[in-house]
């Protein structure tokens, strides 16, 4: 395995690359752009890279499904870091192009919902064509295969383009969440501001099945930060759930919630416990859900078993 190589969705000039450069260790790694999320993750699975840096969630569109599905169904991987990057698009064009000249626009499919309203207001006749990434859309414009690309303004110089319009976004304060993914290993130490991710499959689709899943978190005071359903690929109505919760696997309330899920669900994929990018500590804990509360309850049970009484 190359311990100094990170892969990411390329080519150069993507938001993924911009977010990757916010990691301090990026300065000492070989950063390798690849054509897809799957290729970036498969390089890690094959031992060709130590980590892959990919987008996993957007505040406008929700899950990045390519990443969510790969983490759920490919060979196991784990999340070790996350980065939050504010997103604002520029319309990149060849020099001399005006809005009236633009007949086709392109970008990554995840970008379209973030600029759809602007596009309808300013370029209602333009045809949208999907690109493998935002930077790949810029490359298509450079090569004359499209008239405009929605990408980061920083990508313009890389492809000999000009930002015709900047600061494009339908939703204010749009943010994309990126994760650094590696092969399974020991979880990092808790920081007090952590997140735990997993994928959970339901045993069968009976009334209350999802409620039973959620109760494993609720009764232990574990706050869910995200839960999204994804089809398993085994017919309509068969879903798994991608879940992020507050806390670290070493915390009793989190570990016991996962053990509770494991008792009632046929499959759980643990995706890691890692520091939260926003560094926010968990929501106030409910009474009875601290590690000390779990320890006292275990000690009480031990005294009951061996006849030492309740003191």
TALIN-V546832 format. One record per pair of residues at least 6 apart in sequence whose C-alpha atoms are under 6 Angstrom apart, sorted by sequence separation. I is the first residue (numbers start at 0). J is the second residue. If there is no record, write none. Layout:
# TALIN-V546832
I_J / I_J
This chain:
# TALIN-V546832
33_39 / 42_48 / 43_49 / 56_62 / 130_136 / 139_145 / 140_146 / 155_161 / 231_237 / 248_254 / 302_308 / 43_50 / 55_62 / 56_63 / 140_147 / 230_237 / 231_238 / 55_63 / 230_238 / 229_238 / 229_239 / 40_51 / 55_66 / 137_148 / 228_239 / 39_51 / 136_148 / 228_240 / 227_240 / 227_241 / 226_241 / 226_242 / 133_150 / 225_242 / 225_243 / 224_243 / 224_244 / 108_129 / 223_244 / 10_32 / 103_125 / 105_127 / 107_129 / 222_244 / 9_32 / 102_125 / 103_126 / 104_127 / 105_128 / 106_129 / 107_130 / 222_245 / 4_28 / 6_30 / 8_32 / 9_33 / 103_127 / 105_129 / 106_130 / 107_131 / 3_28 / 4_29 / 5_30 / 6_31 / 7_32 / 8_33 / 9_34 / 107_132 / 247_272 / 3_29 / 4_30 / 6_32 / 7_33 / 8_34 / 107_133 / 8_35 / 106_133 / 8_36 / 106_136 / 105_136 / 7_39 / 6_39 / 219_252 / 245_281 / 200_239 / 251_290 / 199_239 / 216_256 / 104_145 / 199_240 / 215_256 / 103_145 / 104_146 / 106_148 / 198_240 / 5_48 / 103_146 / 104_147 / 105_148 / 106_149 / 198_241 / 4_48 / 7_51 / 104_148 / 215_259 / 4_49 / 5_50 / 6_51 / 7_52 / 101_146 / 197_242 / 0_46 / 1_47 / 5_51 / 196_242 / 0_47 / 1_48 / 2_49 / 196_243 / 1_49 / 195_243 / 195_244 / 194_244 / 194_245 / 194_246 / 195_247 / 193_246 / 114_168 / 193_247 / 92_147 / 113_168 / 114_169 / 91_147 / 113_169 / 91_148 / 90_148 / 90_149 / 89_149 / 88_149 / 89_150 / 88_150 / 89_151 / 202_264 / 88_151 / 89_152 / 201_264 / 202_265 / 220_285 / 200_266 / 93_160 / 94_161 / 92_160 / 199_267 / 220_288 / 91_160 / 92_161 / 198_267 / 219_288 / 91_161 / 198_268 / 91_162 / 197_268 / 90_162 / 91_163 / 197_269 / 89_162 / 90_163 / 197_270 / 90_164 / 196_270 / 89_164 / 196_271 / 89_165 / 195_271 / 89_166 / 195_272 / 88_166 / 89_167 / 194_272 / 87_166 / 88_167 / 194_273 / 87_167 / 193_273 / 87_168 / 193_274 / 194_275 / 192_274 / 193_275 / 192_275 / 192_278 / 86_173 / 192_279 / 85_173 / 86_174 / 192_280 / 85_174 / 84_174 / 84_175 / 83_175 / 83_176 / 82_176 / 82_177 / 81_177 / 81_178 / 80_178 / 80_179 / 79_179 / 78_179 / 79_180 / 78_180 / 77_180 / 77_181 / 76_181 / 77_182 / 76_182 / 77_183 / 76_183 / 58_173 / 58_174 / 57_174 / 57_175 / 56_175 / 13_133 / 56_176 / 13_134 / 55_176 / 12_134 / 54_176 / 55_177 / 54_177 / 10_134 / 53_177 / 53_178 / 52_178 / 52_179 / 51_179 / 51_180 / 50_180 / 50_181 / 12_154 / 78_270 / 77_270 / 78_271 / 80_273 / 77_271 / 79_273 / 82_276 / 81_276
